[in-house]
């Protein structure tokens, strides 16, 4: 049976087979608030934090922080220093790199490392410019902190926030 006009059905409709809908027929507007979705139907957002405590100088570090379970993208990299470097040439950079079993040496995914220098106001959110956002299953993200300079005060109290969206499993 084919219906070429609009049809309104009142009451329950029971299907004994599959229901096939055209692409993009069901979207966010059709999802009932509070309805549970299966995990194989949703993007998984991971908000990952790396920090160094306030009260101690930011220190150089290379820290693996996340391994992708499935493919996905890095959608944001943010750096905040509570007490930025001041009074000299001391500064630090934050980079985000990725590696995998085939290429274990981490390679930066940012256009350039985020630089926190004496001119940076305290507690400013610095955005990383992502050059290579794609992740494959098994890729590991690595935070790389480098410190430099010999005069003034080094920054203290660092948090790096990385947002990763992984595809449904």
C-alpha positions in Angstrom: 0.0 0.0 0.0 1.3 3.5 -0.8 0.0 6.7 0.7 0.8 9.9 -1.3 -1.0 12.3 1.0 -0.7 13.0 4.7 -2.3 10.5 6.9 -3.2 11.0 10.6 -3.4 7.9 12.9 -4.9 8.2 16.3 -4.1 5.7 18.9 -1.3 3.1 18.9 0.5 2.0 15.8 2.1 -1.5 15.9 4.7 -2.4 13.3 5.5 -6.0 12.6 8.5 -5.3 10.5 11.1 -2.5 10.1 10.4 1.2 9.9 12.5 2.8 7.2 12.9 6.6 7.3 14.7 8.9 4.9 18.1 10.2 6.1 18.0 13.2 8.5 14.3 12.6 9.4 15.0 12.2 13.1 17.1 14.8 14.8 17.5 16.6 18.1 14.1 18.2 17.9 12.4 14.7 17.7 14.3 13.3 20.7 12.3 13.4 23.9 14.0 15.2 26.8 15.2 12.6 29.4 14.9 9.7 27.0 17.9 7.4 27.3 20.0 6.8 24.2 22.1 3.7 23.6 25.8 4.4 23.8 26.2 3.1 20.2 24.1 6.1 19.1 25.9 9.0 20.8 29.1 10.9 20.5 31.2 10.5 23.7 32.6 13.8 24.9 35.6 13.6 27.2 36.7 16.7 29.0 40.3 15.9 30.2 42.2 18.0 32.7 45.9 18.2 33.5 47.0 20.4 36.3 50.0 21.6 38.4 49.2 23.1 41.9 49.2 26.7 42.7 52.1 27.7 45.0 54.8 25.9 43.1 56.4 27.0 39.8 55.1 25.4 36.6 57.5 22.5 35.8 58.5 20.8 32.6 56.5 17.6 32.0 55.6 15.1 29.4 52.4 13.4 30.4 50.2 10.9 28.5 46.6 11.8 29.4 44.1 10.0 27.1 44.0 7.0 24.7 41.2 7.1 22.2 38.9 4.0 22.3 37.5 4.7 18.8 38.0 7.5 16.2 37.1 11.0 17.0 38.3 14.6 17.2 40.1 17.0 19.5 37.7 20.0 19.6 39.4 22.3 22.2 42.6 22.9 24.0 42.5 25.5 26.8 45.3 26.7 29.1 44.9 28.7 32.3 47.6 29.9 34.7 46.3 31.3 37.9 49.5 33.3 38.5 51.3 34.0 35.2 55.0 34.6 35.0 56.1 38.2 35.9 59.0 40.5 36.2 61.4 38.9 33.7 61.9 36.6 30.9 60.5 33.4 32.5 57.6 31.7 30.6 56.3 28.3 29.8 54.6 26.6 26.8 52.0 24.0 26.7 51.7 21.6 23.7 49.4 18.8 22.9 50.9 15.9 20.9 49.6 12.5 19.8 51.2 9.1 19.2 50.2 5.5 18.6 51.8 2.1 18.5 52.9 2.6 14.9 54.5 6.0 15.6 55.4 6.1 19.4 57.2 9.5 19.2 54.5 12.2 20.0 53.9 14.8 17.3 52.2 18.1 18.1 48.6 18.6 16.9 48.7 22.3 17.6 49.8 24.9 15.0 52.1 26.2 17.7 52.5 25.6 21.4 50.5 27.8 23.7 52.9 30.4 25.3 52.3 31.8 28.7 54.6 34.8 29.2 54.9 37.8 31.6 52.5 39.8 29.5 49.7 37.3 30.0 47.1 38.5 32.6 46.5 36.0 35.5 43.8 33.4 35.0 43.3 34.2 31.3 42.0 31.3 29.2 44.5 30.8 26.3 43.1 28.7 23.4 45.3 26.3 21.5 45.0 26.4 17.7 44.4 22.8 16.7 46.1 21.9 13.4 45.4 18.1 13.4 42.1 17.3 15.2 41.6 13.8 14.0 42.1 10.8 16.4 42.1 7.1 15.4 41.4 4.3 17.8 44.6 3.8 19.9 46.0 7.3 19.5 47.3 8.6 22.8 47.3 12.3 23.6 50.3 13.7 25.5 50.6 17.1 27.3 54.0 18.6 26.9 55.1 21.5 29.2 58.4 23.3 28.6 59.8 26.1 30.8 62.3 28.8 29.9 63.9 32.0 31.1 66.2 32.9 33.9 64.8 36.1 35.4 61.6 37.0 37.2 58.9 34.7 38.6 57.7 31.6 36.9 54.0 30.9 36.6 52.1 29.0 39.3 48.8 27.1 39.2 48.3 25.6 35.8 45.3 23.8 34.3 45.1 22.4 30.8 41.7 21.3 29.6 41.3 19.2 26.4 37.9 18.3 24.9 37.7 15.1 22.9 34.6 13.9 21.0 34.7 10.2 20.2 32.4 8.5 17.7 29.7 6.0 18.8 31.1 2.6 19.7 
